């Protein structure tokens, strides 16, 4: 791009392959931008775009200060880059163009952390997800303090120290009726294991949804339509260690936004009518009918 001083040209004009216009008192000459955006030509390319759109929109749902984190990032690689890389192979979600452009998303079993600390194992006790973190004989109630719960966790679980954190992620799958799109509300809470914190667990974690106790184990208070995860975080002298965790999901929207019909609908929204076999979520090939 070149800049010239001239008072001859007013506005914008095109000369063969060049565009000439004024900017801040200078005459600017640059090559014309004749290329136009084109939709991917194949279903496989659209599949990649749909996966990417859902991951981007999910990332945007995490509150500031609670975005997923990953150890061992190379220079120039962000947590966002790692999040997308880890999750591009998760359950495929087929969003239409309208849904993707309006930040719609469907919660799947995405990775919310990656690191060298042992993962927190999850199971389901018939009520809601339960961690493998023992609290001994402590019964958590409205008056239970952070100090009491912290002592119970550190005393009953090897590898946990005072000053460590437990970060709880709760993703609620919802439907935006105004925009007619699926959306996710992400709620997050951080519990620092501390012997001097006299606040109640409920006050410190905005309700203690992820810090209930059943059967002597740390658990979620109730089941949800969506997913949840607990992450063990250790910060020491500028270093960061994390447990590698994925959301455990109970989300009927995954079935609604996956499969042949959902993919065909999403493809049509991008102006693509499938005329050949499409890629199925499990990697098999199947012929679309009636498209």
Secondary structure, DSSP 8 states (H G I E B T S, - for coil): -EEE--SS--SEEEETTEEEEEETTEEEEEE---------SSHHHHHHHHHHHHHHHHHTTS-TT-S-EESS--TT--HHHHHHHHHTTSS-----HHHHHTT-----S-EEEE-SB----EEE-SSSEEEEEE-TT----TT-BHHHHHHHHHHHSTT--TT-EEEEEEEEEEEETTTTEEEEEEEEEEEE--TT--SBHHHHTTS-TT-EEETTEEE-SS--SEEEEEEEEEEETTEEEEB-EE-EEE-THHHHTSSHHHHHHHHHHTT----S-EE-TTS-EE-----
